[in-house]
Amino acid sequence: MTIRLVIALVLVTATASCGGLRESNLNPFNWFGGSQPARTITVNTYSDPRPLVDQIVDLRMEKIPGGAIIHATGLPARQGYFDGDLVPLNGGVPIDGVLAFQFRIVPPPTPTRVSTQQSREVVIGTYISDQALAPVRVIHVSGARNALSVRR
């Protein structure tokens, strides 16, 4: 009975001390922080006829085996926008540790309603390999009115 009680107390104590790991850099979920407002980067070596999305409302990174997925949520001015894409700037080469993208999207062919924010949101993603992420410290995504960035 005493051995079971001692083992139970040791397990409870060990489990309780794991809470500090949640905020540590050893936790892979903390490798990329939350998105932060950033200044817009306008250097583009690729001509894309699609306009920039009006606003970037969310940006996050999801670490997966072999790389990461960038998830960006854009908010167009009205409903009906489609075919969104994260277009890499500078040929996809990071400059000073910053990998920059523009959120480009195709407008609807006919006039549409504005409606609610939730009905207008467009979520897109792109995969980046571990090799491409090696020199990257910041992922930067810009729209027409704002930009967000995520740090490693």
Secondary structure, 3 states (H helix, E strand, C coil): CHHHHHHHHHHHHHHHHHHHHHHCCCCHHHCCCCCEECCCCCCCCCCCCCCECCEEEEEEEEEECCEEEEEEEEECCCCCCEEEEEEECHHHCCECCEEEEEEEEECCCCCCCCCCHHHHCEEEEEEEEHHHHCCCCEEEEECCCCEEEEEC
